[in-house]
């Protein structure tokens, strides 16, 4: 049994004894099992002189000023088992003191700020400002070190959960930057449809990174909204029939089926891979804009007077007057 194990064992015994006899709350850390009977006997002897009547003392009747300090008692035990003050202090440290939590600093907010860049990219792409869109790949690549550092710092251990999360986050980052390269190539060709699909994939993988990394500002525990629309006539929701008048990219939509039924957003991409799916960017909630890939029939064009998507209200840096209006 090592000297640290002896100290830890002694701490465990005395803290349990103090808790039961003096009414003192003490944190009992997970320590090594006590395997030395001599240590147990030495610690027990320190409490063998207390009277049986002291077991009936209540916390509110005890004069705390007369009780020995927790640290002094532990130091007495240290002498009994032959360990140093530093070893006792180490054995009684809280888990956060023994193993510090990951220090992320401003990295979470820096990664969230990528969402602001994506909003500006969406605005410029949907207004076909190709000269401005061409500058975004280099700007977004500058975040690579931040993504890498956050992934390794937020989940640093060799535990299976941390390993799995690191793998998932690195996958999403890889797909994000692969989609960014497709956007760059589509921009060079001025291919709007391919650029929309690339942007939709970028948005999807960034959103997944945010969710897996615990970077969302809220937790949505609602499994499905469809139950809230039971008994409500479909005609009460104002939208265009998605079969007769399907929405296109840039159209404001409402989801009419699925777990997000009733939520509104904007269509940011249509997939031509035979899946018949579309990508939707939901309206902002607590700073977040979730991405959903849904069947085309689930997304319907909103009707009536509508406010524009909020990305078009973002002022362009430099106050350029040469803008295309949506």
MARRO-972542 format. One record per residue (C-alpha): x, y, z; residue in one letter. Coordinates in Angstrom, 3 decimals. Layout:
N
<rec east="X" north="Y" up="Z" res="a"/>
...
***
This chain:
326
<rec east="0.000" north="0.000" up="0.000" res="x"/>
<rec east="1.547" north="3.322" up="-1.071" res="x"/>
<rec east="1.834" north="6.387" up="1.133" res="x"/>
<rec east="-0.819" north="8.187" up="-0.920" res="x"/>
<rec east="-3.167" north="5.217" up="-0.606" res="x"/>
<rec east="-2.651" north="5.269" up="3.160" res="x"/>
<rec east="-3.515" north="8.953" up="3.290" res="x"/>
<rec east="-6.578" north="8.457" up="1.103" res="x"/>
<rec east="-7.773" north="5.556" up="3.213" res="x"/>
<rec east="-7.320" north="7.551" up="6.391" res="x"/>
<rec east="-9.196" north="10.501" up="4.938" res="x"/>
<rec east="-12.115" north="8.303" up="3.962" res="x"/>
<rec east="-12.444" north="6.766" up="7.435" res="x"/>
<rec east="-12.150" north="10.031" up="9.351" res="x"/>
<rec east="-14.576" north="11.874" up="7.111" res="x"/>
<rec east="-17.209" north="9.192" up="7.598" res="x"/>
<rec east="-16.602" north="9.310" up="11.343" res="x"/>
<rec east="-16.822" north="13.101" up="11.461" res="x"/>
<rec east="-20.010" north="13.083" up="9.437" res="x"/>
<rec east="-21.721" north="10.575" up="11.726" res="x"/>
<rec east="-20.560" north="11.873" up="15.101" res="x"/>
<rec east="-20.182" north="15.645" up="14.820" res="x"/>
<rec east="-22.753" north="16.518" up="12.185" res="x"/>
<rec east="-20.111" north="17.979" up="9.903" res="x"/>
<rec east="-20.766" north="17.704" up="6.202" res="x"/>
<rec east="-17.685" north="16.440" up="4.430" res="x"/>
<rec east="-17.091" north="15.533" up="0.829" res="x"/>
<rec east="-16.007" north="11.910" up="0.598" res="x"/>
<rec east="-13.909" north="11.365" up="-2.503" res="x"/>
<rec east="-13.651" north="8.082" up="-4.344" res="x"/>
<rec east="-10.450" north="6.584" up="-2.984" res="x"/>
<rec east="-8.609" north="3.326" up="-2.985" res="x"/>
<rec east="-10.150" north="0.532" up="-0.898" res="x"/>
<rec east="-8.691" north="0.180" up="2.581" res="x"/>
<rec east="-6.495" north="-2.890" up="2.573" res="x"/>
<rec east="-4.318" north="-2.173" up="5.608" res="x"/>
<rec east="-5.858" north="-3.236" up="8.915" res="x"/>
<rec east="-3.173" north="-1.315" up="10.804" res="x"/>
<rec east="-4.295" north="1.963" up="9.233" res="x"/>
<rec east="-7.900" north="1.240" up="10.155" res="x"/>
<rec east="-6.911" north="0.445" up="13.749" res="x"/>
<rec east="-4.838" north="3.622" up="14.073" res="x"/>
<rec east="-7.661" north="5.799" up="12.805" res="x"/>
<rec east="-10.283" north="4.025" up="14.887" res="x"/>
<rec east="-8.210" north="4.534" up="18.042" res="x"/>
<rec east="-8.489" north="8.291" up="17.615" res="x"/>
<rec east="-12.240" north="8.016" up="18.182" res="x"/>
<rec east="-12.281" north="5.237" up="20.769" res="x"/>
<rec east="-12.345" north="7.701" up="23.698" res="x"/>
<rec east="-15.631" north="9.368" up="22.809" res="x"/>
<rec east="-18.512" north="8.579" up="25.177" res="x"/>
<rec east="-21.534" north="6.629" up="24.001" res="x"/>
<rec east="-23.764" north="9.561" up="24.890" res="x"/>
<rec east="-22.075" north="11.731" up="22.261" res="x"/>
<rec east="-23.821" north="9.691" up="19.578" res="x"/>
<rec east="-27.055" north="11.455" up="20.525" res="x"/>
<rec east="-25.682" north="14.971" up="20.050" res="x"/>
<rec east="-27.601" north="16.928" up="17.404" res="x"/>
<rec east="-25.953" north="19.291" up="14.976" res="x"/>
<rec east="-27.878" north="22.336" up="16.173" res="x"/>
<rec east="-26.799" north="21.737" up="19.787" res="x"/>
<rec east="-23.095" north="21.425" up="19.019" res="x"/>
<rec east="-20.795" north="24.362" up="19.652" res="x"/>
<rec east="-18.923" north="24.488" up="16.389" res="x"/>
<rec east="-16.246" north="26.727" up="17.880" res="x"/>
<rec east="-15.118" north="23.882" up="20.117" res="x"/>
<rec east="-14.864" north="21.343" up="17.331" res="x"/>
<rec east="-11.426" north="20.672" up="15.867" res="x"/>
<rec east="-10.989" north="21.932" up="12.336" res="x"/>
<rec east="-11.365" north="19.338" up="9.613" res="x"/>
<rec east="-7.851" north="19.926" up="8.345" res="x"/>
<rec east="-6.276" north="19.696" up="11.835" res="x"/>
<rec east="-7.953" north="16.351" up="12.442" res="x"/>
<rec east="-6.691" north="15.080" up="9.116" res="x"/>
<rec east="-3.192" north="16.306" up="9.887" res="x"/>
<rec east="-3.335" north="14.352" up="13.149" res="x"/>
<rec east="-4.171" north="11.281" up="11.153" res="x"/>
<rec east="-1.320" north="12.071" up="8.795" res="x"/>
<rec east="1.074" north="11.807" up="11.712" res="x"/>
<rec east="-0.483" north="8.495" up="12.743" res="x"/>
<rec east="-0.012" north="6.931" up="9.322" res="x"/>
<rec east="3.239" north="8.702" up="8.488" res="x"/>
<rec east="2.287" north="10.804" up="5.471" res="x"/>
<rec east="3.064" north="14.416" up="4.656" res="x"/>
<rec east="0.819" north="17.471" up="4.763" res="x"/>
<rec east="0.986" north="17.762" up="0.968" res="x"/>
<rec east="-0.248" north="14.185" up="0.588" res="x"/>
<rec east="-3.189" north="14.859" up="2.911" res="x"/>
<rec east="-4.106" north="18.010" up="1.015" res="x"/>
<rec east="-3.896" north="16.088" up="-2.250" res="x"/>
<rec east="-6.068" north="13.263" up="-0.931" res="x"/>
<rec east="-8.783" north="15.676" up="0.256" res="x"/>
<rec east="-8.886" north="17.735" up="-2.921" res="x"/>
<rec east="-12.148" north="17.941" up="-4.845" res="x"/>
<rec east="-12.213" north="16.116" up="-8.209" res="x"/>
<rec east="-12.045" north="19.438" up="-10.058" res="x"/>
<rec east="-8.906" north="20.279" up="-8.103" res="x"/>
<rec east="-7.313" north="16.903" up="-8.766" res="x"/>
<rec east="-8.176" north="16.924" up="-12.433" res="x"/>
<rec east="-9.002" north="20.320" up="-13.871" res="x"/>
<rec east="-11.924" north="20.784" up="-16.217" res="x"/>
<rec east="-11.111" north="21.639" up="-19.835" res="x"/>
<rec east="-10.453" north="25.344" up="-20.157" res="x"/>
<rec east="-12.098" north="26.421" up="-23.371" res="x"/>
<rec east="-11.782" north="30.178" up="-22.962" res="x"/>
<rec east="-13.517" north="32.023" up="-25.772" res="x"/>
<rec east="-13.447" north="29.119" up="-28.231" res="x"/>
<rec east="-17.191" north="28.295" up="-28.004" res="x"/>
<rec east="-18.134" north="31.875" up="-28.849" res="x"/>
<rec east="-15.561" north="31.982" up="-31.626" res="x"/>
<rec east="-17.061" north="28.869" up="-33.199" res="x"/>
<rec east="-20.583" north="30.269" up="-32.807" res="x"/>
<rec east="-19.391" north="33.358" up="-34.680" res="x"/>
<rec east="-18.909" north="31.119" up="-37.736" res="x"/>
<rec east="-22.712" north="31.092" up="-37.869" res="x"/>
<rec east="-22.643" north="34.867" up="-38.384" res="x"/>
<rec east="-20.218" north="34.450" up="-41.280" res="x"/>
<rec east="-22.519" north="31.800" up="-42.747" res="x"/>
<rec east="-25.463" north="34.220" up="-42.501" res="x"/>
<rec east="-23.523" north="36.846" up="-44.436" res="x"/>
<rec east="-22.479" north="34.256" up="-46.999" res="x"/>
<rec east="-26.122" north="33.244" up="-47.450" res="x"/>
<rec east="-27.115" north="36.866" up="-48.003" res="x"/>
<rec east="-24.414" north="37.490" up="-50.609" res="x"/>
<rec east="-24.953" north="34.164" up="-52.381" res="x"/>
<rec east="-28.723" north="34.605" up="-52.650" res="x"/>
<rec east="-28.172" north="38.099" up="-54.008" res="x"/>
<rec east="-25.613" north="36.625" up="-56.448" res="x"/>
<rec east="-22.842" north="38.912" up="-55.318" res="x"/>
<rec east="-20.192" north="36.605" up="-56.750" res="x"/>
<rec east="-17.284" north="38.926" up="-56.083" res="x"/>
<rec east="-18.161" north="38.957" up="-52.388" res="x"/>
<rec east="-18.880" north="35.214" up="-52.228" res="x"/>
<rec east="-15.411" north="34.498" up="-53.605" res="x"/>
<rec east="-13.821" north="35.941" up="-50.436" res="x"/>
<rec east="-15.594" north="33.618" up="-47.987" res="x"/>
<rec east="-13.576" north="30.390" up="-48.481" res="x"/>
<rec east="-10.370" north="32.017" up="-47.231" res="x"/>
<rec east="-12.212" north="33.655" up="-44.336" res="x"/>
<rec east="-13.792" north="30.385" up="-43.214" res="x"/>
<rec east="-10.546" north="28.411" up="-43.556" res="x"/>
<rec east="-9.007" north="30.736" up="-40.971" res="x"/>
<rec east="-11.208" north="28.979" up="-38.383" res="x"/>
<rec east="-9.550" north="25.574" up="-38.916" res="x"/>
<rec east="-7.192" north="25.922" up="-35.884" res="x"/>
<rec east="-10.140" north="26.905" up="-33.672" res="x"/>
<rec east="-12.182" north="23.861" up="-34.698" res="x"/>
<rec east="-9.175" north="21.610" up="-34.117" res="x"/>
<rec east="-8.319" north="23.063" up="-30.724" res="x"/>
<rec east="-11.918" north="22.992" up="-29.495" res="x"/>
<rec east="-12.375" north="19.364" up="-30.550" res="x"/>
<rec east="-9.239" north="18.286" up="-28.691" res="x"/>
<rec east="-9.795" north="20.523" up="-25.646" res="x"/>
<rec east="-13.498" north="19.938" up="-25.008" res="x"/>
<rec east="-13.184" north="16.134" up="-25.130" res="x"/>
<rec east="-9.561" north="15.446" up="-24.128" res="x"/>
<rec east="-9.683" north="12.107" up="-22.348" res="x"/>
<rec east="-9.254" north="8.545" up="-23.581" res="x"/>
<rec east="-12.728" north="7.596" up="-22.371" res="x"/>
<rec east="-14.816" north="5.938" up="-25.112" res="x"/>
<rec east="-17.347" north="8.800" up="-25.026" res="x"/>
<rec east="-14.689" north="11.468" up="-25.581" res="x"/>
<rec east="-13.016" north="9.419" up="-28.305" res="x"/>
<rec east="-16.332" north="8.938" up="-30.084" res="x"/>
<rec east="-17.173" north="12.637" up="-29.878" res="x"/>
<rec east="-13.770" north="13.635" up="-31.254" res="x"/>
<rec east="-14.266" north="11.299" up="-34.213" res="x"/>
<rec east="-17.768" north="12.690" up="-34.874" res="x"/>
<rec east="-16.630" north="16.314" up="-34.641" res="x"/>
<rec east="-13.641" north="15.752" up="-36.930" res="x"/>
<rec east="-15.938" north="14.101" up="-39.459" res="x"/>
<rec east="-18.304" north="17.094" up="-39.488" res="x"/>
<rec east="-15.391" north="19.528" up="-39.826" res="x"/>
<rec east="-14.023" north="17.498" up="-42.741" res="x"/>
<rec east="-17.387" north="17.486" up="-44.518" res="x"/>
<rec east="-17.826" north="21.206" up="-43.837" res="x"/>
<rec east="-14.551" north="22.147" up="-45.512" res="x"/>
<rec east="-15.094" north="19.680" up="-48.364" res="x"/>
<rec east="-18.400" north="21.443" up="-49.046" res="x"/>
<rec east="-16.617" north="24.793" up="-48.799" res="x"/>
<rec east="-14.268" north="23.677" up="-51.582" res="x"/>
<rec east="-17.274" north="22.737" up="-53.728" res="x"/>
<rec east="-18.688" north="26.195" up="-53.090" res="x"/>
<rec east="-15.407" north="27.779" up="-54.215" res="x"/>
<rec east="-15.445" north="25.796" up="-57.441" res="x"/>
<rec east="-19.117" north="26.571" up="-58.104" res="x"/>
<rec east="-18.387" north="30.255" up="-57.493" res="x"/>
<rec east="-15.627" north="30.203" up="-60.072" res="x"/>
<rec east="-18.089" north="28.704" up="-62.585" res="x"/>
<rec east="-20.921" north="31.019" up="-61.487" res="x"/>
<rec east="-23.040" north="27.871" up="-61.067" res="x"/>
<rec east="-25.821" north="29.039" up="-58.748" res="x"/>
<rec east="-27.547" north="25.663" up="-58.234" res="x"/>
<rec east="-24.303" north="23.878" up="-57.299" res="x"/>
<rec east="-23.366" north="26.776" up="-55.046" res="x"/>
<rec east="-26.693" north="26.503" up="-53.229" res="x"/>
<rec east="-26.220" north="22.769" up="-52.663" res="x"/>
<rec east="-22.659" north="23.313" up="-51.424" res="x"/>
<rec east="-23.826" north="26.043" up="-49.071" res="x"/>
<rec east="-26.664" north="23.819" up="-47.813" res="x"/>
<rec east="-24.186" north="21.033" up="-47.032" res="x"/>
<rec east="-21.868" north="23.473" up="-45.273" res="x"/>
<rec east="-24.767" north="24.681" up="-43.151" res="x"/>
<rec east="-25.839" north="21.131" up="-42.316" res="x"/>
<rec east="-22.389" north="19.954" up="-41.193" res="x"/>
<rec east="-21.732" north="23.125" up="-39.207" res="x"/>
<rec east="-25.089" north="22.701" up="-37.452" res="x"/>
<rec east="-24.249" north="19.081" up="-36.613" res="x"/>
<rec east="-20.868" north="20.146" up="-35.242" res="x"/>
<rec east="-22.610" north="22.674" up="-33.007" res="x"/>
<rec east="-25.046" north="20.070" up="-31.703" res="x"/>
<rec east="-22.509" north="17.298" up="-31.142" res="x"/>
<rec east="-20.090" north="19.741" up="-29.505" res="x"/>
<rec east="-22.726" north="21.032" up="-27.074" res="x"/>
<rec east="-22.496" north="24.549" up="-28.502" res="x"/>
<rec east="-26.214" north="25.189" up="-28.872" res="x"/>
<rec east="-27.530" north="27.903" up="-26.567" res="x"/>
<rec east="-30.585" north="25.855" up="-25.649" res="x"/>
<rec east="-31.810" north="22.285" up="-25.392" res="x"/>
<rec east="-34.964" north="21.347" up="-27.314" res="x"/>
<rec east="-36.612" north="18.373" up="-25.633" res="x"/>
<rec east="-39.677" north="18.322" up="-27.901" res="x"/>
<rec east="-39.614" north="15.132" up="-29.939" res="x"/>
<rec east="-42.324" north="16.119" up="-32.409" res="x"/>
<rec east="-44.636" north="19.094" up="-32.985" res="x"/>
<rec east="-47.214" north="17.056" up="-34.906" res="x"/>
<rec east="-49.177" north="16.286" up="-31.742" res="x"/>
<rec east="-49.895" north="19.999" up="-31.285" res="x"/>
<rec east="-51.681" north="20.112" up="-34.634" res="x"/>
<rec east="-54.066" north="17.220" up="-34.020" res="x"/>
<rec east="-57.627" north="18.382" up="-34.479" res="x"/>
<rec east="-56.566" north="21.506" up="-36.374" res="x"/>
<rec east="-57.808" north="21.743" up="-39.930" res="x"/>
<rec east="-55.021" north="21.924" up="-42.511" res="x"/>
<rec east="-56.812" north="24.898" up="-44.062" res="x"/>
<rec east="-56.050" north="26.904" up="-40.910" res="x"/>
<rec east="-52.374" north="26.965" up="-41.919" res="x"/>
<rec east="-51.776" north="29.424" up="-44.726" res="x"/>
<rec east="-49.413" north="27.998" up="-47.309" res="x"/>
<rec east="-49.231" north="27.001" up="-50.931" res="x"/>
<rec east="-49.817" north="23.379" up="-51.887" res="x"/>
<rec east="-46.269" north="21.979" up="-52.199" res="x"/>
<rec east="-47.388" north="19.595" up="-54.963" res="x"/>
<rec east="-48.926" north="22.276" up="-57.165" res="x"/>
<rec east="-46.671" north="25.190" up="-56.270" res="x"/>
<rec east="-43.468" north="23.831" up="-54.713" res="x"/>
<rec east="-41.080" north="26.326" up="-53.122" res="x"/>
<rec east="-37.699" north="27.125" up="-54.576" res="x"/>
<rec east="-34.408" north="28.186" up="-53.000" res="x"/>
<rec east="-34.780" north="31.605" up="-51.314" res="x"/>
<rec east="-38.516" north="31.071" up="-50.711" res="x"/>
<rec east="-39.834" north="31.440" up="-47.180" res="x"/>
<rec east="-41.384" north="28.145" up="-46.124" res="x"/>
<rec east="-43.359" north="26.430" up="-43.387" res="x"/>
<rec east="-42.935" north="22.750" up="-42.550" res="x"/>
<rec east="-46.329" north="21.046" up="-42.904" res="x"/>
<rec east="-45.294" north="17.516" up="-41.875" res="x"/>
<rec east="-42.730" north="15.801" up="-39.715" res="x"/>
<rec east="-41.395" north="16.440" up="-36.206" res="x"/>
<rec east="-40.797" north="20.155" up="-36.938" res="x"/>
<rec east="-44.316" north="20.736" up="-38.274" res="x"/>
<rec east="-45.336" north="24.372" up="-37.968" res="x"/>
<rec east="-41.797" north="25.764" up="-37.850" res="x"/>
<rec east="-40.833" north="28.369" up="-40.400" res="x"/>
<rec east="-37.642" north="29.129" up="-42.263" res="x"/>
<rec east="-36.105" north="29.557" up="-45.690" res="x"/>
<rec east="-35.157" north="26.979" up="-48.303" res="x"/>
<rec east="-31.400" north="27.048" up="-48.891" res="x"/>
<rec east="-30.878" north="24.082" up="-51.209" res="x"/>
<rec east="-32.534" north="21.419" up="-53.373" res="x"/>
<rec east="-30.790" north="18.101" up="-53.872" res="x"/>
<rec east="-30.660" north="16.608" up="-57.356" res="x"/>
<rec east="-29.352" north="13.234" up="-56.215" res="x"/>
<rec east="-32.706" north="11.501" up="-56.586" res="x"/>
<rec east="-33.559" north="11.764" up="-52.877" res="x"/>
<rec east="-36.225" north="14.419" up="-53.537" res="x"/>
<rec east="-35.024" north="16.218" up="-50.406" res="x"/>
<rec east="-34.566" north="19.909" up="-49.711" res="x"/>
<rec east="-32.503" north="21.770" up="-47.136" res="x"/>
<rec east="-34.241" north="24.243" up="-44.852" res="x"/>
<rec east="-32.728" north="26.802" up="-42.513" res="x"/>
<rec east="-35.203" north="27.373" up="-39.685" res="x"/>
<rec east="-35.895" north="30.801" up="-38.266" res="x"/>
<rec east="-33.658" north="32.040" up="-35.499" res="x"/>
<rec east="-34.374" north="30.961" up="-31.909" res="x"/>
<rec east="-32.080" north="31.988" up="-29.049" res="x"/>
<rec east="-29.385" north="32.856" up="-31.561" res="x"/>
<rec east="-29.457" north="29.462" up="-33.288" res="x"/>
<rec east="-30.737" north="28.563" up="-36.759" res="x"/>
<rec east="-31.129" north="24.768" up="-37.033" res="x"/>
<rec east="-30.778" north="23.050" up="-40.411" res="x"/>
<rec east="-33.207" north="20.372" up="-41.542" res="x"/>
<rec east="-33.060" north="18.105" up="-44.581" res="x"/>
<rec east="-36.647" north="17.059" up="-45.308" res="x"/>
<rec east="-38.705" north="15.566" up="-48.145" res="x"/>
<rec east="-39.817" north="18.194" up="-50.630" res="x"/>
<rec east="-43.482" north="17.530" up="-49.787" res="x"/>
<rec east="-42.905" north="18.632" up="-46.180" res="x"/>
<rec east="-41.852" north="22.167" up="-47.092" res="x"/>
<rec east="-44.569" north="24.541" up="-48.300" res="x"/>
<rec east="-44.271" north="28.103" up="-49.512" res="x"/>
<rec east="-45.622" north="30.682" up="-47.081" res="x"/>
<rec east="-48.301" north="33.009" up="-48.403" res="x"/>
<rec east="-49.252" north="36.576" up="-47.587" res="x"/>
<rec east="-47.112" north="39.471" up="-46.443" res="x"/>
<rec east="-43.917" north="38.164" up="-44.857" res="x"/>
<rec east="-40.861" north="39.752" up="-43.316" res="x"/>
<rec east="-37.689" north="38.853" up="-45.227" res="x"/>
<rec east="-35.292" north="36.285" up="-43.839" res="x"/>
<rec east="-33.182" north="38.033" up="-41.225" res="x"/>
<rec east="-29.909" north="37.525" up="-43.143" res="x"/>
<rec east="-31.086" north="40.176" up="-45.599" res="x"/>
<rec east="-31.290" north="42.681" up="-42.759" res="x"/>
<rec east="-27.589" north="42.307" up="-41.934" res="x"/>
<rec east="-25.790" north="45.491" up="-43.006" res="x"/>
<rec east="-23.024" north="44.865" up="-45.485" res="x"/>
<rec east="-19.608" north="45.886" up="-44.231" res="x"/>
<rec east="-18.381" north="49.060" up="-45.886" res="x"/>
<rec east="-21.906" north="50.285" up="-46.512" res="x"/>
<rec east="-21.912" north="49.269" up="-50.158" res="x"/>
<rec east="-24.829" north="50.779" up="-52.041" res="x"/>
<rec east="-24.514" north="48.398" up="-54.944" res="x"/>
<rec east="-26.821" north="45.635" up="-53.727" res="x"/>
<rec east="-29.301" north="43.389" up="-55.425" res="x"/>
<rec east="-32.613" north="43.367" up="-53.655" res="x"/>
<rec east="-34.395" north="40.112" up="-52.929" res="x"/>
***
